[in-house]
Amino acid sequence: MRVLNLRSFNILLISTLFLFASCKTSYYQATVSNKQMLAIDNSIAEDSSIRNYIEPYKVQLDVAMNRVIGFAPENMIHNRNLPETNLSNFFIDALLAIGKKIDPEVSFSLATKDGIRSSIKEGDVTVRTIFELMPFENYVTILELKGSDVLTLANFIAKSNGQPVGNVKIKIKDKQLVDFRINDQPIDPIKTYKLVTYDFVANGGDHVEGLSNPIQLHTSTERVREALISHIEELTKSGKKVEAKLDGRVEIIK
């Protein structure tokens, strides 16, 4: 019997989507001397041997991906043009809770608006929902930062007109930093603070500033996606829903 584990879903999902996608026309440029564009559409006969090989995995994949792990009482729409959304607040607060399980000294969390890739629709939340939300192979990462570097990070967040942050309040005017607080306290440049994010951001992804010289950096063995699935399952077991509200943590002063 073929068995599919969770860590293989992303690979098989890509394969499945490629093989079973609707027949929208795309193009391939042949690597021959007389190059030409060939349309790939439903005029090309299906290879039944490939379909038959993939089908058992696809069945397992669909069952696992469609497993319900929670319930969202309202739509949480992804909109990277807004400084704060209920979706970004849910995601970043979940990441903060995940980070505190690894290290209770974690005091704030950070993601980027481009790192969240899909919405959570009202109704059942499935494993597939979370794969669409966070499709990347990113690992939960904790950095210990000097206060001065936290202020550099705060200025980056202001320049980008806000990013998803947890246990933080930030005020921005004309993309300039007005105020930045962790746990409702101003930043002390000589203190240190522990941040939870993911390895892509920690390693300079999305041009985030202030993270290049941490005092310590720990990348866990847990993927953000899998940790988020577990977090939602725990919410469900405790009778809670997948939801969040706007709370003004990112304030744009007009």
C-alpha atoms as one frame of an Amber mdcrd trajectory, in Angstrom:
protein
   0.000   0.000   0.000   1.354   3.416  -0.931   1.482   5.787   2.032   1.704
   9.543   1.718   3.055  11.576   4.638   2.302  15.237   5.291   5.815  16.406
   4.372   5.337  15.013   0.844   2.072  16.851   0.168   3.654  19.951  -1.273
   5.605  17.972  -3.894   2.646  15.830  -4.881   0.301  18.795  -4.857   2.435
  20.589  -7.420   2.621  17.415  -9.507  -1.106  16.844  -9.257  -1.999  20.417
 -10.160   0.331  20.241 -13.153  -1.034  16.939 -14.442  -4.696  17.551 -13.729
  -4.998  21.277 -14.338  -7.717  22.538 -16.615  -6.600  22.803 -20.200  -5.619
  26.445 -20.290  -3.136  27.150 -23.046   0.502  27.643 -22.045   3.646  27.382
 -24.090   6.932  25.548 -24.209   9.930  26.680 -26.200  11.705  23.689 -27.702
  15.466  23.507 -27.154  16.365  22.731 -30.761  18.145  24.746 -33.403  14.921
  25.628 -35.238  13.096  26.866 -32.150   9.330  27.128 -32.291   6.463  27.712
 -29.917   4.255  24.692 -29.280   0.833  25.049 -27.695   0.156  22.686 -24.797
  -3.592  22.158 -24.591  -6.203  19.415 -24.803  -5.223  18.634 -28.376  -2.371
  16.595 -26.867  -3.496  13.098 -25.916  -3.433  12.208 -22.236  -0.846   9.651
 -21.135  -2.985   7.122 -19.270   0.060   5.388 -17.754   1.006   8.611 -15.927
  -2.572   9.143 -14.772  -2.813   5.564 -13.502   0.480   5.916 -11.643  -0.481
   9.200 -10.024  -4.114   8.374  -9.213  -3.538   6.413  -5.939  -1.438   9.269
  -4.596  -3.987  11.830  -5.775  -6.755  10.032  -3.902  -4.696  10.036  -0.694
  -3.714  13.645  -1.261  -7.315  14.793  -1.726  -8.467  12.969   1.413  -5.677
  14.472   3.504  -5.943  17.954   2.006  -9.699  18.099   2.487  -9.505  17.157
   6.174 -11.334  19.784   8.231  -9.237  21.221  11.067 -11.242  24.280  12.097
 -14.041  26.707  11.342 -13.904  30.380  10.317 -17.054  32.354  11.224 -16.280
  35.040   8.620 -14.097  35.654   5.610 -10.528  36.699   6.292  -9.365  38.249
   3.036  -5.742  38.647   2.022  -4.981  42.222   0.981  -1.312  43.192   0.863
  -2.201  46.840   0.290  -3.596  47.251   3.801  -1.303  47.755   6.806  -3.421
  45.424   8.953  -6.111  42.812   8.219  -7.931  40.255  10.321  -6.103  37.581
   8.299  -2.645  39.015   8.973  -3.525  39.410  12.663  -4.661  35.794  12.889
  -1.558  34.499  11.160   0.946  36.575  13.096  -0.697  35.956  16.482  -0.656
  32.224  15.727   3.045  32.505  14.866   3.647  34.302  18.174   1.915  31.499
  20.097   3.966  28.917  18.183   7.186  30.785  18.958   6.405  31.037  22.668
   6.023  27.259  22.816   9.565  26.918  21.508  10.977  29.739  23.643   8.802
  31.403  26.316  11.046  34.493  26.159   9.817  35.360  22.656   8.236  38.800
  22.929   7.044  39.640  19.412   6.432  38.176  15.967   6.933  39.344  12.389
   5.858  38.191   8.949   5.574  40.037   5.646   2.482  40.887   3.658   3.953
  39.070   0.659   4.508  35.929   2.741   0.769  35.371   3.190  -0.522  34.039
  -0.102  -4.234  33.297   0.232  -7.406  34.113   2.124  -9.340  32.028   4.635
 -12.979  31.833   3.578 -15.949  31.609   5.901 -16.742  28.000   6.760 -14.652
  24.891   7.214 -10.897  25.398   7.332  -9.044  22.464   5.811  -5.450  21.378
   5.518  -5.633  22.584   1.914  -6.590  26.061   3.165  -3.344  26.296   5.130
  -1.227  24.945   2.258  -2.662  27.727   0.090  -2.114  30.309   2.832   1.518
  29.326   3.444   2.772  27.265   0.473   6.461  27.714   1.249   8.942  25.378
   2.941   9.625  27.896   5.688  10.759  26.955   9.199   9.880  28.695  12.458
  12.902  30.800  13.434  13.723  32.731  16.606  16.202  35.603  16.714  17.551
  37.481  19.686  18.052  41.092  18.641  19.653  44.152  20.153  17.188  46.953
  20.848  18.977  49.106  18.291  18.341  46.452  15.624  14.689  46.254  16.653
  14.473  49.985  15.950  16.034  49.397  12.512  13.375  46.762  11.916  10.683
  49.185  13.115  11.865  51.785  10.595  11.709  49.169   7.827   8.122  48.321
   8.804   7.273  52.012   8.659   8.933  52.483   5.243   6.872  49.582   3.888
   3.703  51.105   5.389   3.184  48.272   7.841   3.818  44.549   8.063   2.122
  41.789  10.097   3.345  42.101  13.709   2.344  40.407  16.948   2.473  41.939
  20.451   3.488  45.202  18.790   1.913  48.609  18.378   3.354  50.852  15.697
   2.398  54.320  14.499   3.438  55.467  11.029   3.094  58.798   9.244   4.183
  59.338   5.642   6.046  56.009   5.865   8.102  57.345   8.754   8.220  55.763
  12.204   6.344  57.722  14.876   6.160  55.142  17.674   6.976  51.466  18.149
   6.206  49.416  21.235   6.546  45.778  22.223   4.201  44.627  24.982   3.110
  48.282  25.182   6.639  49.363  26.182   9.014  51.585  24.163  12.173  49.955
  22.842  15.276  50.184  24.984  18.276  50.261  22.581  20.544  48.489  25.099
  18.134  45.655  25.908  17.619  42.518  23.826  14.363  41.157  22.417  13.406
  37.770  21.021  11.533  37.694  17.735   9.775  34.750  16.105   9.522  34.747
  12.324  10.537  32.195   9.671  13.849  31.407   8.055  13.121  33.161   4.748
  12.631  36.488   6.534  15.434  35.829   9.043  17.846  35.293   6.155  17.015
  38.596   4.452  13.971  37.660   2.402  11.580  40.416   1.304  14.408  42.908
   2.010  13.591  43.044   5.724  16.081  45.254   7.574  17.442  44.870  11.099
  17.802  41.084  11.201  21.241  40.603   9.663  23.230  40.678  12.913  21.312
  38.758  15.585  22.874  37.914  18.924  21.470  34.417  18.491  19.467  32.665
  15.806  17.641  29.370  16.175  15.852  27.735  13.255  13.521  25.004  14.489
  12.772  21.744  12.697   9.086  22.672  12.416   7.667  24.158   9.253   5.442
  27.180   9.718   2.658  25.491   7.756   2.646  22.346   9.888   2.852  24.370
  13.094  -0.104  26.456  11.928  -2.150  23.344  11.205  -1.414  22.055  14.714
  -2.274  25.460  16.192  -5.687  25.480  14.497  -6.367  21.913  15.594  -5.642
  22.964  19.179  -8.004  25.929  18.838 -10.733  23.603  17.609 -10.215  21.136
  20.460 -10.604  23.985  22.952 -13.836  25.131  21.294 -12.332  28.192  19.590
 -12.774  29.351  16.002 -10.349  30.549  13.355 -10.856  34.286  13.664  -9.220
  37.600  14.491 -10.204  41.251  14.676  -8.590  44.513  13.705  -7.151  46.129
  16.834  -5.185  49.086  15.507  -1.774  47.552  16.133  -0.562  49.161  12.886
  -1.786  52.760  12.839  -1.305  54.970   9.804  -1.584  58.605  10.855  -3.107
  60.824   8.174
